[in-house]
């Protein structure tokens, strides 16, 4: 089963890209993979926080 992916362009300042790229290299992953992981974790954290508030 293939996961569907959406392609989009993200414009970020050079200094942020360099930091992300350096971190990705240290972790042995691509910059794209690192950014995807960061976004995935952020969304999950926000969803979890929302569930705690609405299930109060």
C-alpha positions as CSV (number, residue, x, y, z in Angstrom):
1,X,0.0,0.0,0.0
2,X,1.5,3.4,-1.1
3,X,1.0,6.4,1.1
4,X,-0.3,9.4,-0.8
5,X,1.9,12.5,-0.5
6,X,1.3,16.1,-1.3
7,X,4.1,18.2,-2.8
8,X,4.4,21.8,-1.8
9,X,7.0,24.6,-1.6
10,X,8.0,26.0,1.7
11,X,9.9,29.2,1.8
12,X,12.1,29.8,4.9
13,X,15.0,32.1,5.7
14,X,18.5,30.8,4.8
15,X,19.6,30.7,8.4
16,X,16.7,28.4,9.5
17,X,17.3,26.1,6.5
18,X,21.0,25.8,7.4
19,X,20.1,24.9,11.0
20,X,17.6,22.3,9.9
21,X,20.0,20.9,7.3
22,X,22.8,20.6,9.9
23,X,20.4,18.9,12.4
24,X,19.2,16.5,9.7
25,X,22.7,15.5,8.7
26,X,23.6,14.9,12.4
27,X,20.5,12.6,12.6
28,X,21.3,10.9,9.3
29,X,18.1,11.9,7.6
30,X,17.1,14.3,4.8
31,X,16.0,17.8,5.6
32,X,12.6,17.0,4.1
33,X,12.3,14.0,6.5
34,X,13.3,16.1,9.5
35,X,10.7,18.8,8.6
36,X,8.0,16.2,8.1
37,X,8.8,14.7,11.5
38,X,8.7,18.1,13.2
39,X,5.4,19.0,11.6
40,X,3.9,15.6,12.4
41,X,5.0,15.9,16.1
42,X,3.6,19.4,16.3
43,X,0.2,18.5,14.9
44,X,-0.1,15.4,17.2
45,X,0.8,17.6,20.2
46,X,-1.8,20.1,19.3
47,X,-4.4,17.4,18.8
48,X,-3.6,15.8,22.1
49,X,-3.8,19.2,23.9
50,X,-7.2,19.9,22.2
51,X,-8.5,16.5,23.4
52,X,-7.5,17.2,27.0
53,X,-9.3,20.5,26.9
54,X,-12.5,19.2,25.3
55,X,-12.6,16.0,27.5
56,X,-12.4,18.0,30.7
